[in-house]
Amino acid sequence: MNIRSQRKDDHVVHALEQNGFHNDFQNVRFVHNSLPNINMSDVDLKSSYLNHRFAYPVYINAMTGGSEKTKEINRRLALIAARFGLAMSVGSQHVALDDASQVASFSVVRDVNPNGFLIGNVNANATVEEAQRAIAMIDANALGIHINVAQEITMDEGDRDFSHWLDHIRAIVEAVDVPVLVKEVGFGMSLKTVQQLYDCGVHYVDVSGRGGTNFIEIENARSEKKRYDYLSDWGITPVESLLMTRPLHHKVCMLASGGVTTPLDVLKLVALGAQGVGVSGYFLKVSHLDEKEMFEEVALFLEDLRKCMVLIGAQNINELRNADIQLREGLVMYRETK
Ligand code: FNR
């Protein structure tokens, strides 16, 4: 197997072993609502992002492709996306942009889900031509550009020159005709970062923060010298990112991810301003269940989103996003009654 395909398999193996840590979700609390005055069947989970209206505020975030094993993972994730109408991103497509024999490990998601909403994925070194080929490869409805400086810096074979990233992002946004989403990979985005992206014409960001899959730990484990234990809690959480970036939420469509494993985590990020919530590590684990269990698990997760909405007392996603937030010691959220 070539080195890049091996790396894709390594990432999956390490990610499956991780359990997440230093999460802020426990510091975000909803006030319990004893009289929600809602019929659960009237709860409306529809949410709009990437210029599209989705049945749920949850999507399958960028992970993989580029080897035989990861082709099967993409196939299973695409089955989930098709069954439940979830948007789905593939992982970085560069391996297939450089080696046509790997294209099928990505295009399988379109074969399985011909009418689904699919998001391509490239890095910020990509040229306009590469971005266009990545979109064509899966007939993508949107394109994600990942910014992963923390991963590159700690990867033995990683990039060291990041001086052209903003220029490349600007060029791609101007040239392609699908919505462009710029995403972190688990270290969070600050207000300044989101402002810089907005100034480049970016209207969709996924702050993808710390607290779930940890690529510094993964690259440290893969590296020869294993020098980076001291960076293992680097980054800001999606909760911190969404709070910091609030001044831009009216201009930029915010997506968030990082450590989301429960329906309640999803709704906490929505309440803090996310229109869509990306989930990777959890779906990766679910994709390894047998097919019947896999669908049952996701069906329960989506059903429980509805139950948690009742507990919060919110009937639809907009109502939840307009919840009144109060900061206390740590962080406590209050929802104002209708
Ligand atoms: C990722 N992630 C990722 N992101 C991206 O934009 N391009 C990529 O190729 C990958 N590759 C990748 C592989 C694997 C195995 C995992 C688990 C994740 C990062 C992912 O989209 C997300 O930003 C982080 O994983 C944080 O979310 P979770 O895993 O904590 O839900």
Residues whose N, C-alpha, C, O or C-beta is under 5 A from the ligand:
A	BS01	FNR	H11 V12 A15 N61 A62 M63 T64 G91 S92 N121 H146 E184 V185 G186 S208 G209 G212 T213 S257 G258 G259 V260 G278 V279 S280 G281 Y282
